Amino acid sequence: MSEAWDGHDRGSRGYRLLILALFAAGVATFSQLYSVQGVLPELAADQEVSEATAALAVSSATLGLAVAVIPWSRMADRRGRRYTMRVAITAAVVLGLIVPFSPTFEALLALRFIEGAALGGIPAIALAYLAEEISPRAAAIASGTYISGTSLGGLAGRIISGPLSEVATWRVGTLVVSIIAAVAGVMFFLLAPAPRGFEPVLRGSARDIPLGRKIMTCLRDSRLVALFAQGGLLMGSFVAVYNYLGFRLQAPPFLIPATISSFLFLAYLSGTWSSAQSGRLAARVGRYRVLIGASGLMIVGLAITIADSIIAVIAGLLIFTAGFFAAHAIASGWIPAIAHTGRAQASSLYNLAYYGGSSLFGWAVGLAFQPWGWLGVAATVGALILLAMLIAAFGLGRDATGRAARTAL
């Protein structure tokens, strides 16, 4: 990064354009990634598969994203953050428009995997792009704002596809979401400012560190490894809850139709709010305290959803979702603050863990749902969150009042 460039300050035109562009990128990415989650009961019935098998339509995309983030980060180091994100958004939108026309369930899974791989170019690079172009004084707030855009994207994908799947079919619902993602992608093209803090890594230059060495540097930092674990365990927990919530609500004692149950995804708005607020709170009390507190909120919300009351489910889901997005905003925004060598690779490793956890636990928790219902989901997810908190305590807590925590803010 250029020594003379300190980044766009909060309130400047460049800051606003970059935040809006990344907000649009978040909508384009996560609306497509999770549109299928809003139609899982309809998809399972149409394709005559079980709940856990239907959930593979979500897991296949997140798995594709997970395996693609590191190659995308390498391309971003050489060709630039904005250029690489443009390529990824274009490929993902084209694939998203093809997915609804999948002739078989197996073809759907294959196309979703490829679509996820294309989408991997956005979250793999977005926070590195932000860290290079935004003043460090505004980095925590800016990363929280970006995460709020991802939450709105996830909400849009689910809340649009779900009702449309009942009125028409799941194919129509997912197609409409892909069209909306295309519009958001165009917004990113138009708004994203030219990079000023990026310096390309040229072959043979002193900065051309082998990819394996960059990755190992990240993996040797216990703080980064602890943050990677937060991404995998907390995201896996979050996706599992939303994957099987629709099945629970459409079964006794609720018997809620898809059109209405899809509106429970409005709980995402609590995540939009909490992710934006988490950066401000972290600036006052530190990232570690916010991370642990947000994870605790997830457990509280999860426990409330066990009750056979729609009011309790809504309240618990609001708390659970707010806790998750606050924790994710803190953990993902902390990565580029710690990593100086291989910053793009560190963000990619976080995303690898994040979406790997989504793929694994988003499917595996279904094995507990089938015999034990929602109580099995709650128990399994609660154990995952407690494990994440334990890892955070050992990997990050010992420095919560020391040098590492202070310099990361």
QUIDA-V471335 format. One record per pair of residues at least 24 apart in sequence whose ideal C-beta (glycine too) atoms are under 10 Angstrom apart, sorted by the first residue. I is the first residue (numbers start at 0). J is the second residue. If there is no record, write none. Layout:
i: (I I)
j: (J J)
This chain:
i: (0 0 0 0 0 0 0 0 0 1 1 1 1 1 3 4 4 4 4 4 4 4 4 5 5 5 5 5 5 6 6 6 6 6 6 6 6 6 6 6 6 6 7 7 7 7 7 7 7 7 7 8 8 8 8 9 9 9 9 9 9 9 9 10 11 11 11 12 13 13 13 13 13 13 14 14 14 14 14 14 14 14 15 15 16 16 16 16 16 17 17 17 17 17 17 17 17 17 17 17 18 18 18 18 18 18 18 18 18 18 19 19 19 19 19 19 19 19 20 20 20 20 20 20 20 20 20 20 20 20 20 20 21 21 21 21 21 21 21 21 21 21 21 21 21 21 21 21 21 21 22 22 22 22 22 22 22 22 22 22 22 22 23 23 23 23 23 23 23 23 23 23 23 23 23 23 24 24 24 24 24 24 24 24 24 24 24 24 24 24 24 24 24 24 24 24 24 25 25 25 25 25 25 25 25 25 25 25 25 25 25 25 26 26 26 26 26 26 26 26 26 26 26 26 26 26 26 26 27 27 27 27 27 27 27 27 27 27 27 27 27 27 27 27 27 27 27 27 27 28 28 28 28 28 28 28 28 28 28 28 28 28 28 28 28 28 28 28 28 28 28 29 29 29 29 29 29 29 29 29 29 29 29 29 29 29 29 30 30 30 30 30 30 30 30 30 30 30 30 30 30 30 30 30 30 30 31 31 31 31 31 31 31 31 31 31 31 31 31 31 31 31 31 31 31 31 31 31 31 31 31 32 32 32 32 32 32 32 32 32 32 32 32 32 32 32 32 32 32 32 32 32 32 33 33 33 33 33 33 33 33 33 33 33 33 33 33 33 33 33 34 34 34 34 34 34 34 34 34 34 34 34 34 34 34 34 34 34 34 34 34 34 34 34 35 35 35 35 35 35 35 35 35 35 35 35 35 35 35 36 36 36 36 36 36 36 36 36 36 36 36 36 37 37 37 37 37 37 37 37 37 37 37 37 37 37 37 37 37 37 37 37 37 37 38 38 38 38 38 38 38 38 38 38 38 38 38 38 38 38 38 38 39 39 39 39 39 39 39 39 39 39 39 40 40 40 40 40 40 40 40 40 40 40 40 41 41 41 41 41 41 41 41 41 41 41 41 42 42 42 42 42 42 42 42 43 43 43 43 44 45 45 45 45 45 46 46 46 46 46 46 47 48 49 49 50 50 50 50 50 50 50 50 50 51 51 51 51 51 51 51 51 51 51 51 51 52 52 52 52 53 53 53 53 53 53 54 54 54 54 54 54 54 54 54 54 54 54 55 55 55 55 55 55 55 55 55 56 56 56 56 56 56 56 56 56 56 57 57 57 57 57 57 57 57 57 58 58 58 58 58 58 58 58 58 58 58 58 58 58 58 59 59 59 59 59 59 59 59 59 59 59 60 60 60 60 60 60 60 60 60 60 60 60 60 60 60 60 60 61 61 61 61 61 61 61 61 61 61 61 61 61 61 61 61 61 62 62 62 62 62 62 62 62 62 62 62 62 63 63 63 63 63 63 63 63 63 63 63 63 63 63 63 64 64 64 64 64 64 64 64 64 64 64 64 64 64 64 64 64 64 64 65 65 65 65 65 65 65 65 65 65 65 65 65 65 65 65 66 66 66 66 66 66 66 66 67 67 67 67 67 67 67 67 67 67 67 67 67 68 68 68 68 68 68 68 68 68 68 68 68 68 68 68 68 68 68 68 68 69 69 69 69 69 69 69 69 69 69 69 70 70 70 70 70 70 71 71 71 71 71 71 71 71 71 71 71 71 72 72 72 72 72 72 72 72 72 72 72 72 72 72 72 72 72 72 73 73 73 73 73 73 73 74 74 74 74 75 75 75 75 75 75 75 75 75 75 75 75 76 76 76 76 76 76 76 76 76 76 76 76 76 76 76 76 77 77 77 77 77 78 78 78 79 79 79 79 79 79 79 80 80 80 80 80 80 80 80 80 80 80 80 80 80 80 80 81 81 81 81 81 81 81 81 81 81 82 82 82 82 83 83 83 83 83 83 84 84 84 84 84 84 84 84 84 84 84 85 85 85 85 85 85 86 86 87 87 87 87 87 87 87 87 87 87 88 88 88 88 88 88 88 88 88 88 88 89 89 89 89 89 90 90 90 90 90 91 91 91 91 91 91 91 91 91 91 91 92 92 92 92 92 92 92 92 92 92 93 93 93 94 94 95 95 95 95 95 95 95 95 95 96 96 96 96 96 96 97 97 98 98 98 98 98 99 99 99 99 99 99 99 99 99 99 99 100 100 100 101 101 107 107 107 111 112 114 115 115 115 118 118 119 119 119 119 121 121 121 121 122 122 122 122 122 122 122 122 122 123 123 123 123 123 123 123 123 123 124 124 124 124 125 125 125 125 126 126 126 126 126 126 126 126 126 126 126 126 126 127 127 127 127 127 127 127 127 127 127 127 128 128 128 128 128 128 128 129 129 129 129 130 130 130 130 130 130 130 130 130 131 131 131 131 131 131 131 131 132 132 132 132 132 132 132 133 135 135 136 137 137 138 138 138 138 138 138 139 139 139 139 139 139 139 139 139 139 139 139 139 139 139 140 140 140 140 140 140 140 140 140 141 141 142 142 142 142 142 142 142 142 142 142 142 142 142 143 143 143 143 143 143 143 143 143 143 143 143 143 143 143 143 144 144 144 144 144 145 145 145 145 145 145 146 146 146 146 146 146 146 146 146 146 146 146 146 146 146 147 147 147 147 147 147 147 147 147 147 147 147 147 148 148 148 148 149 149 149 149 149 149 149 149 150 150 150 150 150 150 150 150 150 150 150 150 150 150 150 151 151 151 151 151 151 152 152 152 152 152 152 153 153 153 153 153 153 153 153 153 154 154 154 154 154 154 154 154 155 155 155 155 155 156 156 156 157 157 157 157 157 157 157 157 158 158 158 158 158 158 159 159 160 160 160 161 161 161 161 161 161 161 161 161 162 162 162 162 162 162 162 163 163 163 164 164 164 165 165 165 165 165 165 166 166 169 172 172 200 206 208 208 208 210 210 211 212 212 212 213 213 213 213 213 213 213 213 213 214 214 214 214 214 214 215 215 216 216 216 216 216 216 217 217 217 217 217 217 217 217 217 217 217 217 218 218 218 220 220 220 220 220 220 221 221 221 221 221 221 222 222 222 222 222 222 222 222 222 222 222 222 223 223 223 223 223 223 223 223 223 224 224 224 224 225 225 225 225 225 225 225 225 225 225 225 226 226 226 226 226 226 226 226 226 226 226 226 226 226 226 226 226 226 227 227 227 227 227 227 227 227 227 227 227 227 227 228 228 228 228 228 228 228 228 228 228 229 229 229 229 229 229 229 229 229 229 229 229 229 229 229 229 229 229 229 229 230 230 230 230 230 230 230 230 230 230 230 230 230 230 230 230 231 231 231 231 231 231 231 231 231 231 231 231 231 231 232 232 232 232 232 232 232 232 232 232 232 232 232 232 232 232 233 233 233 233 233 233 233 233 233 233 233 233 233 233 233 233 233 233 233 233 233 234 234 234 234 234 234 234 234 234 234 234 234 234 234 234 234 234 235 235 235 235 235 235 235 235 235 235 235 235 235 235 235 235 235 235 236 236 236 236 236 236 236 236 236 236 236 236 236 236 236 236 236 236 236 236 237 237 237 237 237 237 237 237 237 237 237 237 237 237 237 237 237 238 238 238 238 238 238 238 238 238 238 238 238 239 239 239 239 239 239 239 239 239 239 239 239 239 239 239 239 240 240 240 240 240 240 240 240 240 240 240 240 240 240 240 241 241 241 241 241 241 241 242 242 242 242 242 242 242 242 243 243 243 243 243 243 243 243 243 243 243 244 244 244 244 244 246 246 246 246 246 246 247 247 247 247 247 247 247 248 248 248 250 250 251 252 252 252 253 253 253 253 255 255 259 260 262 263 263 263 263 263 264 264 265 265 265 265 266 266 266 266 266 266 266 266 266 266 266 267 267 267 267 267 267 268 268 268 269 269 269 269 269 269 269 269 269 269 269 270 270 270 270 270 270 270 270 270 270 271 271 271 272 272 272 272 273 273 273 273 273 273 273 273 273 273 273 274 274 274 274 274 274 274 274 274 274 275 275 275 276 276 276 276 277 277 277 277 277 277 277 277 277 277 278 278 278 278 278 280 280 281 281 281 281 281 281 281 281 282 283 284 285 285 285 285 285 285 285 286 286 286 286 286 286 286 286 286 286 286 286 287 287 287 287 287 287 287 287 287 287 287 287 287 287 288 288 288 288 288 289 289 289 289 289 290 290 290 290 290 290 290 290 290 290 290 290 290 291 291 291 291 291 291 291 291 291 292 292 292 292 293 293 293 293 293 293 293 293 293 293 294 294 294 294 294 294 294 294 294 294 294 295 295 295 295 295 296 296 296 296 296 296 296 297 297 297 297 297 297 297 297 297 297 297 297 298 298 298 298 298 298 298 301 301 301 301 301 301 302 302 303 304 304 304 304 305 305 305 305 305 305 306 307 312 315 319 319 322 323 326 326 326 326 327 330 330 330 332 333 333 333 333 334 335 336 336 336 337 337 337 337 356 356)
j: (130 131 132 194 195 196 197 198 342 131 195 196 197 198 195 131 132 134 194 195 196 197 198 133 134 135 136 195 196 129 130 131 132 133 134 135 136 137 138 141 195 196 129 132 133 134 137 141 192 195 196 133 134 136 137 133 134 136 137 138 140 141 144 137 133 134 137 192 132 133 134 192 193 195 132 133 134 137 140 141 144 192 190 192 132 189 190 191 192 81 128 129 132 133 141 145 190 191 192 194 129 133 137 140 141 144 145 147 148 190 144 148 186 187 189 190 191 192 81 84 125 128 129 145 148 186 187 188 189 190 191 192 84 121 125 126 128 129 132 133 141 142 144 145 146 148 149 187 190 191 144 145 146 147 148 149 151 152 183 186 187 190 88 148 152 180 182 183 184 185 186 187 188 189 190 191 84 85 87 88 120 121 122 124 125 128 145 148 149 152 183 184 186 187 188 190 191 121 122 125 144 145 146 147 148 149 150 151 152 153 183 187 148 149 150 151 152 153 154 155 156 179 180 182 183 184 186 187 84 87 88 91 92 95 118 121 148 152 155 177 179 180 181 182 183 184 185 186 187 64 84 87 88 91 115 117 118 119 120 121 122 125 148 149 152 153 156 180 183 184 187 118 121 122 148 149 150 151 152 153 154 155 156 157 180 183 267 95 149 151 152 153 154 155 156 157 158 159 160 173 175 176 177 179 180 183 60 88 91 92 94 95 96 98 111 114 115 117 118 152 153 155 156 173 176 177 179 180 181 183 184 57 60 61 63 64 91 95 111 114 115 118 119 121 122 149 152 153 156 176 180 354 357 57 60 61 152 153 154 155 156 157 160 176 238 241 242 264 267 357 60 95 98 99 152 153 155 156 157 158 159 160 161 163 164 169 172 173 174 175 176 177 179 180 59 60 98 99 107 111 114 156 157 160 164 169 172 173 176 60 153 156 157 160 161 238 241 242 244 245 264 361 153 154 155 156 157 158 159 160 161 162 163 164 169 172 173 176 241 245 257 260 261 264 156 157 160 161 162 163 164 165 168 169 170 171 172 173 176 245 257 261 157 161 164 169 241 242 243 244 245 246 257 161 164 165 169 245 246 248 249 250 256 257 260 160 161 163 164 165 168 169 170 172 245 249 257 104 107 164 168 169 170 172 173 104 169 245 246 169 104 164 168 169 170 101 103 104 105 107 169 104 104 365 369 242 243 245 246 247 365 366 368 369 242 243 246 361 362 363 364 365 366 367 368 369 104 108 362 365 104 242 245 246 362 365 238 239 242 243 246 358 361 362 363 364 365 368 104 107 108 111 112 358 361 362 365 98 101 104 107 108 110 111 169 173 242 111 115 238 241 242 357 358 361 362 108 111 112 115 238 242 354 357 358 359 360 361 362 363 365 107 108 109 110 111 112 113 114 115 358 362 94 95 98 108 110 111 112 113 114 115 116 117 118 119 354 357 358 111 112 115 118 119 234 235 238 353 354 355 356 357 358 359 361 362 108 111 112 115 116 354 355 357 358 359 361 362 94 108 109 110 111 112 113 114 115 116 117 118 119 354 358 91 112 114 115 116 117 118 119 120 121 122 123 350 351 353 354 355 357 358 115 116 119 123 231 347 350 351 352 353 354 355 356 357 358 359 112 115 116 119 351 354 355 358 112 113 115 116 117 118 119 120 123 347 350 351 354 116 118 119 120 121 122 123 124 343 344 346 347 348 349 350 351 352 353 354 355 119 123 210 213 214 343 344 347 348 350 351 116 119 120 123 210 347 116 117 118 119 120 121 122 123 124 343 347 350 119 120 123 124 127 210 213 214 341 342 343 344 345 346 347 348 350 351 123 200 210 213 343 344 347 120 123 124 343 120 123 124 127 128 197 199 200 343 344 346 347 124 127 197 198 199 200 201 206 207 208 210 213 341 342 343 344 199 200 201 202 207 197 199 200 124 128 193 194 197 198 199 120 123 124 125 126 127 128 129 130 131 132 191 194 196 197 343 124 128 132 187 188 191 192 193 194 197 124 191 194 197 120 121 123 124 128 343 120 121 122 123 124 125 128 184 187 188 191 120 121 184 187 188 191 117 120 116 117 118 119 120 121 122 123 124 184 117 118 120 121 180 181 183 184 185 187 188 117 120 181 184 188 114 116 117 118 120 115 116 117 118 119 120 121 177 180 181 184 117 118 177 178 180 181 182 183 184 185 117 177 181 118 177 173 174 176 177 178 179 180 181 184 173 174 177 178 180 181 174 177 170 173 174 176 177 160 168 169 170 171 172 173 174 175 176 177 170 173 174 170 173 169 170 173 173 358 177 354 357 358 180 354 347 350 351 354 149 184 187 350 146 149 331 346 347 349 350 353 354 343 344 346 347 348 349 350 351 354 343 346 347 350 149 331 346 350 331 332 333 334 335 336 342 343 345 346 347 349 350 197 334 335 338 341 342 343 344 345 346 347 191 194 196 197 335 343 346 196 332 335 346 196 332 334 335 336 338 342 343 346 194 195 196 197 198 335 342 343 191 192 193 194 195 196 197 196 336 408 282 278 282 278 282 332 335 336 408 277 278 279 280 281 282 286 289 328 329 332 333 336 407 408 275 276 277 278 279 281 282 328 332 278 332 274 275 277 278 281 328 329 331 332 333 334 335 336 273 274 275 276 277 278 279 280 281 324 325 327 328 329 331 332 271 274 275 278 328 274 275 278 328 331 332 270 271 273 274 275 277 278 324 325 327 328 329 330 331 332 267 268 270 271 272 273 274 275 276 277 278 324 328 183 271 274 275 267 270 271 274 324 327 328 331 267 268 269 270 271 272 273 274 275 320 321 323 324 327 328 183 267 268 270 271 274 176 179 180 183 267 271 237 238 241 264 267 270 271 320 324 264 265 266 267 268 270 271 320 179 180 183 264 267 180 264 267 241 245 261 262 263 264 265 267 261 262 263 264 265 267 261 264 257 261 264 245 257 258 259 260 261 262 263 264 256 257 258 259 260 261 262 257 258 261 257 258 261 256 257 258 259 260 261 257 258 257 257 261 343 340 340 341 344 341 344 344 340 341 344 338 340 341 342 343 344 345 347 348 341 344 345 347 348 351 341 344 338 339 340 341 344 345 334 337 338 340 341 342 344 345 346 347 348 349 344 345 348 337 338 340 345 394 403 393 394 395 397 398 403 333 334 337 338 391 394 395 397 398 403 404 407 333 334 337 338 341 345 348 349 394 348 352 390 394 290 330 333 387 390 391 392 393 394 395 396 286 290 329 330 331 332 333 334 337 338 345 348 349 352 390 391 394 395 330 334 345 348 349 350 351 352 353 355 356 390 394 330 349 352 356 386 387 389 390 391 394 290 293 294 326 327 329 330 331 333 349 352 353 356 384 387 388 390 391 394 395 326 327 330 331 334 348 349 350 351 352 353 354 355 356 357 387 349 351 352 353 354 355 356 357 358 359 360 383 387 390 294 352 353 356 360 380 382 383 384 385 386 387 388 389 390 391 290 293 294 297 322 323 324 326 327 330 353 356 357 360 380 383 384 386 387 388 391 323 326 327 330 349 350 352 353 354 355 356 357 358 360 361 383 387 352 353 354 355 356 357 358 359 360 361 362 363 364 379 380 383 384 387 294 297 298 301 319 323 356 357 360 361 364 376 379 380 381 382 383 384 386 387 270 297 319 320 322 323 324 326 327 353 356 357 360 361 380 383 384 323 353 354 356 357 358 359 360 361 362 364 380 356 357 359 360 361 362 363 364 365 367 368 376 377 379 380 383 297 300 301 304 315 316 319 320 323 361 364 373 376 377 380 266 267 316 319 320 323 361 357 360 361 362 364 365 368 376 361 364 365 367 368 369 372 373 375 376 380 304 312 316 373 376 365 368 369 372 373 376 304 307 312 368 372 373 376 309 312 373 372 373 307 307 308 309 307 308 309 312 309 312 309 309 313 309 312 313 316 317 316 320 313 316 317 320 300 312 313 314 315 316 317 318 319 320 321 316 317 320 321 323 324 317 320 321 300 316 317 318 319 320 321 322 323 324 325 317 319 320 321 322 323 324 325 327 328 320 321 324 320 321 324 325 317 318 320 321 322 323 324 325 326 327 328 321 323 324 325 326 327 328 329 331 332 324 325 328 321 324 325 328 321 322 324 325 326 327 328 329 330 332 325 328 329 332 408 325 329 325 328 329 332 333 404 407 408 408 408 408 329 399 400 404 405 407 408 328 329 330 332 333 336 395 399 403 404 407 408 329 333 391 392 394 395 396 397 398 399 400 403 404 407 329 396 399 400 404 325 326 328 329 330 325 326 327 328 329 330 333 387 388 391 395 396 399 326 329 387 388 391 392 395 396 399 322 325 326 329 321 322 323 324 325 326 327 328 329 330 322 323 325 326 329 330 384 385 387 388 391 322 326 384 385 388 320 321 322 323 325 326 384 321 322 323 324 325 326 380 381 383 384 387 388 322 377 380 381 384 385 388 376 377 378 380 381 384 377 381 377 373 376 377 380 373 374 376 377 378 381 373 373 373 377 380 384 384 384 384 387 388 391 353 387 391 395 407 395 404 407 408 407 407 406 407 408 395 403 406 407 383 387)
